[in-house]
């Protein structure tokens, strides 16, 4: 496997396809170019020249780092690649007072096993609140 920590030569259409089949939803190439371009840390993993894993972290350098968009191709899931991507981003974000992420419903156990803890006070606003409610990402109040 080849690990890349920069955005030179990224095929944004390939990255968009990875998110679709991972499945992490529909994220256009332009959307991903902006999101990854504004992230402090990125991890892209290739096998035989094909993108099979990706993740990113927003970070301010001292207080907070936020891991996002951890995606692994279905043929590579269950073999430790997702764990390795998360661990790589966490290692690079060391020194921040807190490292956050939010898990898709049903994936919480994966992140708990990697050392993340449930938060009692996390709050969020979503552009598409109806979908966030319907998918269980947020609770109705």
C-alpha positions in Angstrom: 0.0 0.0 0.0 1.1 3.5 -0.7 0.3 6.3 1.8 0.1 9.9 0.6 -0.2 12.9 2.9 -0.5 15.6 0.3 -3.0 16.5 -2.5 -0.8 16.7 -5.5 -2.1 14.5 -8.3 -5.4 13.6 -6.5 -8.0 12.3 -8.9 -11.0 14.1 -7.3 -13.5 11.9 -9.4 -11.8 8.8 -8.0 -12.1 10.2 -4.4 -15.8 11.1 -5.0 -16.4 7.5 -6.2 -14.7 6.1 -3.1 -17.0 8.1 -0.8 -20.1 6.9 -2.8 -19.2 3.2 -2.5 -17.7 3.3 1.0 -20.6 4.3 1.5 -20.4 7.8 3.0 -22.8 9.5 0.7 -22.6 11.7 -2.4 -19.7 14.2 -2.2 -18.9 15.9 -5.5 -15.3 16.2 -6.7 -15.4 20.0 -6.2 -16.8 19.6 -2.7 -14.0 17.2 -1.8 -11.4 19.4 -3.4 -12.5 22.2 -1.1 -12.9 20.1 2.1 -9.6 18.3 1.7 -7.8 21.5 0.6 -8.9 23.2 3.8 -7.8 20.3 6.0 -4.5 20.4 7.9 -3.9 16.7 7.6 -4.8 14.3 4.9 -4.3 10.5 4.4 -4.8 8.9 1.0 -4.1 5.2 0.6 -3.5 3.5 -2.7 -3.3 -0.2 -3.6 -2.1 -1.2 -7.1 -2.5 2.4 -8.1 -6.2 2.7 -7.0 -7.4 4.8 -4.2 -8.7 2.5 -1.4 -8.8 4.7 1.7 -8.9 8.3 2.7 -9.4 10.6 5.6 -8.7 14.1 6.8 -8.5 16.3 9.9 -9.2 19.9 10.4 -7.0 21.4 13.1 -6.0 24.7 14.6 -2.5 23.6 15.8 -3.1 23.8 19.6 -6.6 23.3 20.8 -8.8 21.2 18.6 -8.5 18.7 15.7 -11.5 17.2 14.0 -11.2 13.9 12.1 -13.6 13.6 9.2 -14.4 11.7 6.1 -12.8 8.4 6.9 -13.6 6.2 3.9 -12.4 2.7 3.0 -13.2 0.8 -0.2 -15.6 -2.1 0.6 -13.0 -4.6 -0.7 -10.5 -3.3 1.9 -12.9 -3.0 4.9 -12.4 -5.3 7.9 -8.6 -5.6 7.3 -7.4 -2.8 9.5 -7.1 0.0 6.9 -9.7 2.3 8.5 -8.0 1.8 11.9 -4.7 2.7 10.3 -6.0 5.8 8.7 -7.5 7.0 12.0 -4.4 6.2 13.9 -2.3 8.1 11.3 -4.4 11.2 11.6 -4.5 11.0 15.4 -0.7 10.6 15.5 -0.3 13.7 13.3 -2.8 15.7 15.5 -1.0 14.9 18.8 -0.4 18.0 20.8 -4.0 19.3 20.4 -5.9 19.4 23.6 -8.7 17.4 22.1 -9.3 15.3 19.0 -12.9 15.0 17.9 -15.0 13.1 15.4 -18.6 12.1 15.0 -19.4 8.6 13.9 -22.1 7.5 11.5 -24.8 5.6 13.5 -23.7 2.0 14.0 -20.0 2.8 13.8 -19.5 4.1 17.3 -18.0 0.9 18.5 -15.2 1.1 16.0 -14.1 4.5 17.3 -14.6 3.5 20.9 -12.1 0.6 20.3 -9.6 3.2 19.0 -9.7 5.2 22.2 -12.4 7.8 21.5 -14.9 8.5 24.2 -18.6 9.4 24.0 -19.2 13.1 24.8 -22.1 14.2 26.9 -22.2 17.8 25.7 -21.5 17.6 22.0 -23.9 19.8 19.9 -24.2 20.4 16.2 -26.1 22.3 13.6 -26.7 20.7 10.2 -27.6 22.3 6.9 -29.9 19.4 6.3 -31.4 18.8 9.7 -34.1 16.5 8.5 -31.6 14.0 7.1 -29.5 14.3 10.3 -32.6 13.4 12.3 -33.7 10.6 9.9 -30.3 8.9 9.9 -29.9 9.1 13.7 -26.9 11.5 13.6 -28.8 13.9 15.9 -31.5 13.2 18.4 -34.9 15.0 18.4 -35.3 17.3 21.4 
